[in-house]
Amino acid sequence: MVRTAEGVLQGRLKGNFKQDNIRTTNPVAIGDHVVIESQSEHEYHWIVDILPRKNYIIRRATNLSKQAQIIAANLDRALLIVTVNYPITSTTFIDRFLATCEAYNVKASIIFNKTDRYRAEEVDELRQLTKIYTGIGYQCFQVSAKKGDGMEQLKDFLRQGVTLFSGHSGVGKSTIINSLIPGAALRTRAISEVHNAGVHTTTHSEMIPVPYSPGAYIIDTPGIRGFGTLDFEKENICHYFPEIFESSRECRFHNCTHTHEPGCAVRKALDSGKIVQSRFQSYLSILREDQSEKYRLPYQD
C-alpha cells in the first residue's frame, strides 16, 4: 500500500530494486518514499523508484543466508518497548537495538511497559535499568498501557514526525498504540504464561496517522525475537556504545579493541563502574561474532 495526497493506493514493485548495496528480504520498506506510475487499466500502481533514505533500521534476517531485513525507513525516532518481565527483555537485545540505531543515525528511546505488574524486586530492576540508560543519554518512559500510567507524556512525545515502535512479541506494542490512538484497533493477545513469551499478533508493519497531530505517524511492526547486527566493522563497534566510545578516547592505542591491550581506558572505566558490565558484555557479543557464521545461524538473545 502507498500513502499519497489522494489517499492510500495499492502498489506493486516494477523491476528489481537494490538499495544501499545490501541484500534485503524487503527491497521496499515501510516509511520509504517512492515514485509510482498510474495504471488506469488496473486497480494497482507500479512502484518504479525508491527515493534515497535519510536513515533506516535494519537487522540480520534469521532464516536466510546473507540476507537482511529493513524494519523501517526515514524515521525521526525509534521507540523500543521492553518489559522487565511478562515477558523478559534481555539487556543484550536492548543494546543490540540501540547500537543499530546509533549505526544508522536513528534517535532511539526506551519504553518500559507493564509497570503495574512488577513485584518489588522487578521494580528495583526497572529503576536500575532506567538509571543505566538515562545515564547514557537515552530517554526512558515508564508506562502501564493497561492502566494508562505515563501515557500522556508519551502522547506528547509523538506529536512530530515518524516514530517506529519495536520490541519482542508480548511487550504491549499494540496495547500502547491502541491507548494512544483508540481508532487504531490493533489486535492484542495475552502472553503465554507457561513460557513467559509473547504471542505474535501484529503480522505486518503498518503506518498509522496520529490524529491529534497532523503529519505525525506511528509505525507498528511485528514482534521480533532476536536482533542480529549487520555489517559492523570491528573497529567501529565501540562508536555505537556512546559511553564506551567516550572512554575510548583515552586509550593508549587508537585501534584498541578494549579486550587485552595495555593502557585501555575502557577497561579502566569498567573496573571503576563508569561503564556498566552488561553494556560491555553486549559490546563484546557483537565484537566476537564469528564472521564466517554471522549469516548462517539465527541470532538468539
C-alpha positions, 0 to 999 in steps of 0.5 A, a space after each residue: 500500500 502507498 500513502 499519497 495526497 489522494 489517499 492510500 493506493 495499492 502498489 506493486 514493485 516494477 523491476 528489481 530494486 537494490 538499495 544501499 548495496 545490501 541484500 534485503 528480504 524487503 527491497 521496499 520498506 515501510 516509511 520509504 518514499 517512492 515514485 509510482 506510475 498510474 495504471 488506469 487499466 488496473 486497480 494497482 500502481 507500479 512502484 518504479 523508484 525508491 527515493 534515497 533514505 535519510 536513515 533506516 533500521 535494519 537487522 540480520 534476517 534469521 532464516 536466510 543466508 546473507 540476507 537482511 531485513 529493513 524494519 523501517 525507513 526515514 524515521 525521526 525516532 525509534 521507540 523500543 518497548 521492553 518489559 522487565 518481565 511478562 515477558 523478559 527483555 534481555 539487556 543484550 537485545 536492548 543494546 543490540 537495538 540501540 547500537 543499530 540505531 546509533 549505526 544508522 543515525 536513528 534517535 532511539 528511546 526506551 519504553 518500559 511497559 507493564 509497570 503495574 505488574 512488577 513485584 518489588 524486586 522487578 521494580 528495583 530492576 526497572 529503576 536500575 535499568 532506567 538509571 543505566 540508560 538515562 545515564 547514557 543519554 537515552 530517554 526512558 518512559 515508564 508506562 502501564 498501557 493497561 492502566 494508562 500510567 505515563 501515557 500522556 507524556 508519551 502522547 506528547 512525545 509523538 506529536 512530530 514526525 515518524 516514530 517506529 515502535 519495536 520490541 519482542 512479541 508480548 511487550 504491549 506494542 499494540 496495547 500502547 498504540 491502541 491507548 494512544 490512538 483508540 481508532 487504531 484497533 490493533 489486535 492484542 493477545 495475552 502472553 503465554 504464561 507457561 513460557 513467559 513469551 509473547 504471542 505474535 499478533 501484529 503480522 505486518 508493519 503498518 503506518 498509522 496517522 496520529 490524529 491529534 497531530 497532523 503529519 505525525 505517524 506511528 509505525 507498528 511492526 511485528 514482534 521480533 525475537 532476536 536482533 542480529 547486527 549487520 555489517 559492523 566493522 570491528 573497529 567501529 563497534 565501540 562508536 555505537 556504545 556512546 559511553 564506551 566510545 567516550 572512554 575510548 578516547 583515552 586509550 593508549 592505542 587508537 585501534 584498541 579493541 578494549 579486550 587485552 591491550 595495555 593502557 585501555 581506558 575502557 577497561 579502566 572505566 569498567 573496573 571503576 563502574 563508569 561503564 556498566 558490565 552488561 553494556 560491555 558484555 553486549 559490546 563484546 557479543 557483537 565484537 566476537 561474532 564469528 564472521 564466517 557464521 554471522 549469516 548462517 545461524 539465527 541470532 538468539 538473545 
